[in-house]
């Protein structure tokens, strides 16, 4: 549901950007097929509420209403008037009484297309297991195999003469060949339209290529203006906001927003307007307090093509986005998640808003990169990695509080982990940290060095990317011979074991946070130079 809304948003935006008079190069409908379970799930209400607000008139939803779920009749848990709910969201609502009446379905589609102001919701009443006398209209048709006997009865009821298991009549093949020919003709017409469009508007052809074929990796890596920041303490969420506004001109397909938190997550594209029913050309999306649907909409935008979507909320609320983030990883969609307020540094908001286990949760996901940068350089590297990823979603986990620039930070952050502050010769101990705790590690290293201990500091902004490096590189950063290692991170220590080993130590969170000024909380929970030094010496 939410991905379809994302695809409809992408169509509306790209049409507003590219279409010219007599040249509708972006002009298609987005169709959704959902059932009773889909309408029960909260994400459908989140997504359709936004779709109605945005007036996405090219979104057409088919509701396969058979009133059966796995446990039985939907009446045991679902008795609301779905059509009235959809009308309240701002949809045109239509009903087809017989799901086998193709003519009625066709007329409903035409009525949906005729409404230029609202998305459309078509209730199609059906019977589950239609054609199988023993199963039709019953919950047992939902997940149980029909069995040979019932399959034979189904064939007879539907007038299917053959008993061969996989035989398809020639008339079906002929029908699909006809559809393919019609589709090929439609594609040929569009190809000619697009060629004429490119000749008439060469500047739009260049913009189209930036949206659909752009490759910003090499140019961004060498773009000194992109990497330049003042040498002063800054919150990585603020740095991210600056970078987003540097990227918007370099990547015109960059588009996204926040779940009612853009002023806090710093994710507003200045001068680009808001995407709304009166301005589909706008690049700033207001998702409202709908984190789950927001993440699904981002997936749909990525699936559509031509856009580089990002979504944002507080890091603790990444819990709400997790199912759709997992789908992005599974479907290889390069959506960017901007998660701010990354630790107990949230302070007075208290333990409900202070993430603990979320970083470990996201790091555990296959094909999902999680960056927690320590300063401007690492934040620049994180955004570069995100917007140039082809098949992997990326989460940027950013601080609310100001972080000091680290002298040793560099573009090596693009490798996920690197030596940010070293000693001469072979180190006796290695401190490994991310984000706000890198500065703490550097300061603790200085104190240990003053006492004569050789210590290396490794910044680990992204474990996932570090694991993709060669064994030789990983050994150069974390030599196996150095067993004294301490992980420092103001979040759960779960997942650090592979780097600190059996002989290592942790300066991490072992419980939930508390309410109070950030500085006091870091001191309370042991994120101090004194405690890091003590932990190293105890190894």
N, C-alpha and C positions, 0 to 999 in steps of 0.2 A: 504494500500500500504506500508506504513512505517513499520507496524508491521510485514508484510511478509518479508521485508528486514531484520528486526531484527531476525526473525526465521531462515532465510538463513544464517545470520552471526553466529548465535548460532550453527547451524549444521556444518558449515565449521570449526569453532573453536574447537568444541568438537571432530570432526573427526580427526583433526590434533593432538589433545592431546591424544586421546584414541586408535585410530585404529593402529593395527599391521598387518604385512604381514599375509594374509589369515584370518584375523579377522576384517572385516569391521563392527564393532559393532555400529557405527554411520554412516548411509549411506542412506539418503532419500532426496527427492526433496521437494521444497516448491512451491505450486501453488497459483496463485492469480487470482481472477475473478473481473474485474473492468469494468466500463462502461464509457460513454462519460463524465458524471459529474466528475468521478474520475480523468480523464485525464485533466479536466479543473482546478481542485484544485491544488494550488501551491505545496502542500505537496507531490504530486506524482512526480513532477519534482525534488524536494529536495531529495526524497528517491531514485528514479531511477538513478539520477546522481551519487550518492554515490555507488549504487549497481554496476553500470557499471565500476566505478573507481576501485572497489574491485574485479571485475571479478567473481561475484557470479554465477557460471555456473549452479548451481542446483536450481536457481530461474527461474520459468517459469510463465510468465504473460499472461493471456487471456484477450484480450480487446474486450468486447461485443459491437461492433460498430453498433448501430441501428440508429444513427444520429437523435435521438429524445430526447428532454428534456421537462420539465414540461411546458415551455412556447411555445414550438413548435419545428420546425426544429433547429438543432444545428447550422445551417448556420447563424442564427441571431447573434451569439456571438462566434462561434468556427469554424474557417475555416483553421487552420494550418494543415500541414502534420504531423500527430502524429508519423507515422513510421519513418520519417526522424529525428524527434526529438529524438526518442528512439535510432536510429542508432548513432546519435551524442553522446548520453550518453554512448555508448559502448555495446549496445544490438545487438544480432542477431535478425533480424525482419523477420517474416513469415506471410503469409496471407491465410486464409481459406475463400473462396468466399461464401460458403453456410453453415450457422451455423447448418443446419439440416443434413449435410453430416458427419456422425460419422467417416467414414473411412478417410476422409480428415483431420479431427481433430486428429485422431490417428497418421496419418503420420506426422503431424506437431509436435506432442509431441515427436515422435522418432527423428525427426530432431533437436528438441531442446535439447534432451538428448545427442545427438551425438556431440554437440559443448561443448568442455571441457574448453573453455577459456572465454566465455561470457554468461551472462544471456540471456534469450530469451523472445521475445515479439511477441505474436501470435494475429494478428488481425482477429477476427471471425465476419464476416458480417452477421447480423441478421435483422429480422423485429420485432419490438415490437408488442405484441398482436397477434403473429403468430397463424393462425387458426381461428381467429374470424373475419369474413368478414367485419363487420361494424367498427371494431377498428384497424385492422391490419395496422401497419405503421403510426399510428396517435398518436398525443400527448395525446389524451383523454384516450389511453390505459395505460398511465403512472400511474395515480392515481385514476381514477374513477372506481367504481364497474362496472362489465360487465352487470349485470342484468340477470334475468332468461332467457329472450329471447335469448340474445347473448351467454349465456352459452350453451343453447340447440344447437344453430348454431355451436358453437365451437366443441361440441361433434361430431356432424355430419361430420364436415370438417375433423376432426382428426380420424374418423372411430371408435369412442368410442360408442359402441352399447347401453350400459345401461344409463338410465336416473336417476338412484339412485344417490343421492348427494355424498355419501362417499363410494360407492362401488369401490373396487380395484380388477381387474381380478386376478385369481389365477396364471396366467403366470407371473405377476409382482412379486407376493410373491415368486414364485419359483426362479425367477432370483435373487432376493435379498438373498434368502437362499443359492444359489450357491456362490454368492459373499462372504457371511459370512463364508462359508466352506473354500473357498480359503484363506480368511484372517486368519482364525484360523490355517490353515496349515502354512502360512507364519510366523505367530507368534510363532508357535511351532518350526519351523526351527531356528528362531532368538534366542529363549530361549536356544536351544541346543548350538548354536554358542556362546552365552554369557557364558553359563556354562563352555564350553571348554576353552574359553578365560580366565575366572577367575582362572581356574585350571593352565593354562599355565603362567599367569601373575598375581599372587596374589597381587603384589604391585599395579597393576593397578585397581584391584578390590577395594583395600582400598581407592585409589584416587577417584574412581567412587562413592563410598559411601559418601566421603566428598562432592562431587559435588551434588549428588542427594538426600542424606539422612542426610546431616550434620546438627548438632545442636550446635551452638557455644555459646548459651546464657549463660549457667552455667559456662563454662570454661572462657569466657571473663570477666564475672562479678568478678571472683576470681583471674584473671591474673594481678598481681601487675605491671608487666612490661608494660602491655597495658595502665595502668592508670598513669604511672610515667612521670612527666614533671618537668623541671626546674622551680623554683619559681621566675619567671621574667615576665615582660609584653610581651605578644605575641599576634599577630593577630589570631583570631580563624580560618581564612582560612589557615594559616600556620600550626596551630595545627592539623587541619583536614588533611592536606597533610601528616604529620607525622603519624597520625593514619591510614590513608589509607595504608601506606607502612608497618605498623605493622599488619594490617588485611590481607594483600595479602597472607601471608604465612599461616595464620590461617584459611583463607577461600579461597581455591584455585579457586573457581568458581567466585570470585569477578572480575568483568571486566567492563570497561567503558571508559569514556573520556569526552571531552569538545567540545563545538561549537567554535573551533579555539581559545580557551582561557585557555588551560591547564597551561601555565606558570603563569597565574594570579589566576586561581581557585585552583591551587596546587593539581591537580587530576591525576598526572602521576605516574604510578606504576614503580618504578625504577627496572631496570634489567629484565623486563618482555617482552620487545619488542613491536613493533607496529603491530597491526592487519592490514595486507595488502595482496594483491593478491600473494605476494611472501612469506608470513609468516602468515598463518591463526592461528598459535599457539600463536601469540602475544596477549597480554591482554589490550593494550592501543588502544582505538579507536579514530581516528581523524574524527570527524563528519563534519568539515568545518562549515561555517556560515549557519547552517541549524537547528536552534533551534527546530522548530516544528517537523521536521522529526526525529531529534535526540531523542526527547521524545517518539515518536511513536516506533522507533527502540528499545528503552529500554523496552517498553511494549512487543514487539515481543520476545525479548531475555528472558524476564521473563516468557512469555507464553510457550516457548519452554521447559523450565526446565533445570536444571543442572547448571545454572548460577545465580549470584546475581548481576544484572546490576546497574550501576550508571551513571548519566549524569550530566553535569554541564555547567553553564554560569553565567553571572552577574545577580544579583537579579532583577534588573529592566527589564531584558529580560525574566523573568518568564512569562510575558504576552504572549510571543510567544509559550511557552510550555503548556499553560493552557489547551487547548482542549485535548491534549494527557494525561496530568496529570489527568484530570477529568475522562478520560476513564480508567486510571490505578486504580483510586479510585473506579469507578463503577465495574470494572472487578476483583477487589481485588488482584492487582498485586503489590508485595512489591518492587517497583522500588525506588531507592534513588536519590533525586535531590540535587545537591550541588550548592547552590546559594550564591555567594560571593558579596562583595561590597554592604553591607546590608542597608545603610542609607545615610544621608547627609554627613557622614564621608568620602564618595567618594571624596568630596572636589572640586578640580579645574575642574573635569570633568563636573560639572555643573548640572542643573536641569534635563536635558535629561537623565542623567545616575544615578540620585539620586532617589531611590525608595521611594514612599510615601504610595500609596494605596495597594501595592502588598501583604503585609503581611495580611491585612484584607481580601483580595480576597482569598488567599489560606486557611486562617483559616475558611472561610465560607463554604468550601467544605466538604461534608460528607466523612467519612472514609479516611481522609488525615491528617497525623500528621505533624505539622510545629514546628521545634525546632529552637530557636534563643539563643544559649548558651552564657554565659558571660565570660567563661575562659576555661582552659584546662580540668578541671574535668567535667564540663557540656558538653564540646565538645565530650569528651570520652563517656559520657552517651548517647549523641545524636546518635553517630555512632553505639554504642551497640544496641540502640533501633531500628535503621534503619536496620542493617544487621540481626537482629533476628526476625523482623516482618514477619508474615506469610501471612497476607491478607490486609495489609495497606501500601500504599506508604508513604514515609517520605521525607520532605524537610528540609535540613540543611541550615539555613540562617546565613551567616558568615561575619565577619568584615574584612575590609582591614587594619584598623588601629590597633595598639597594644592595648590590654586591660590588666589591672592589674589583677593578681590572687586575688580572693576573699577568705579571710580566712575561711568563713563559707560554701563555696561551697562543695557539697558532692554527693555521689551516689543517694541521695534523688532526684536528678534531674530526675531520671528515673520515678518519679511519676508526672512529668510535672510541678509541682509547690511545693515550700517548703519554710520554714523559713530559710533564709540564714544569718540573723543578727537580734537578738531578744533583748528585754528589760526584766527587771524583772517585774513579775506580769502581769496584763492585760494592753495591749497597749492602749494609747489614740488615736493613729493614725497608719495607715499601709501604707507603700510605696510599690507599686507593680511595678516591672520592668522586662525587659528582656535584654539580650545582653549587649551592651556597657553601657546601662543606669543603670545596677545593681550597678556598682561602684559609679555612681553619687548618687544613692539612699542611699548607705551605708555612703557616705560622708555627705549627707544632714542629715541623721539620727544622725550622730555624733554631728553635730552642734545643732540640736534640743535637743539632750540629754544634751548637755552642758548648755542649757537654762532651763533644768528641765523637758522636755517633754518625756514621754515614747513612743517610736516609734519602730515598728517592720518593718523589710524589708523582703518582700517576692520576691524571684526570680521565674519568671514564664517562663521558657524556652519553655514550650509546653502547651498551653491552652487545646488542644485536649486530651492529656494524663491526665492532671489534672482533666478534666471532667469525665474521666473513673474511678476515685478513689471513695472510699466510701463516703457517706455523712459525716460520723464521721471524716474521715481524712480531708476533705475539710473544715469542721467547725473548726478543730484544727489549720488549717493554716490561714483561713480567718473567724474568729468568727463573727457571724451576729451582735453581740452586738456592735462591733466597726464600727461606721458609717463614721468616718473620714478616707477616703482612697484617695490616689492619684496614678494614673497610670502614669508611666514615660517611654516613648518610642519615639525614634526619627523617628517615622513614624506616619501614620494616627491613630487618637484615636478611630476610628470606631471599635466597638466590645468590648471595655473595659467597657462599661456601666454595664454589668452583674456583674462586680467585684467592681466597685466604687460606683454604686447605685446613687440615686437622690441627695445624700448629698456629693458626692465625687468630686474630681477635676482632672484635666488633665494637664500634661506637655508633650504634643505631637505636631505633625505637623498639622497645619490647612491649609497649602497651599503647593506649590511646593518649592523646595530648591533654592539654588543660587550657583554661582561659587566663590570659594575662599578656603583658607586653612581650613581643617576640624575643627581645634580648633576655628577659627573665626566664622565658621558657627554654631557650637554648642552654642557659646556665643550669636550670633545674634538671634537664634531662641529660646533662653530661657532654654537651657539645661545646667544650672549652679546650683551650690549649693544654691546661693542666691535666684534664682527663685523658686526652689523646696521648700525651707523653707518658702518663701512668700506665695506660693500656699497652703501649709499645714496650716499656720496661718490664712489664709483667710476663711477656712472652718468653 
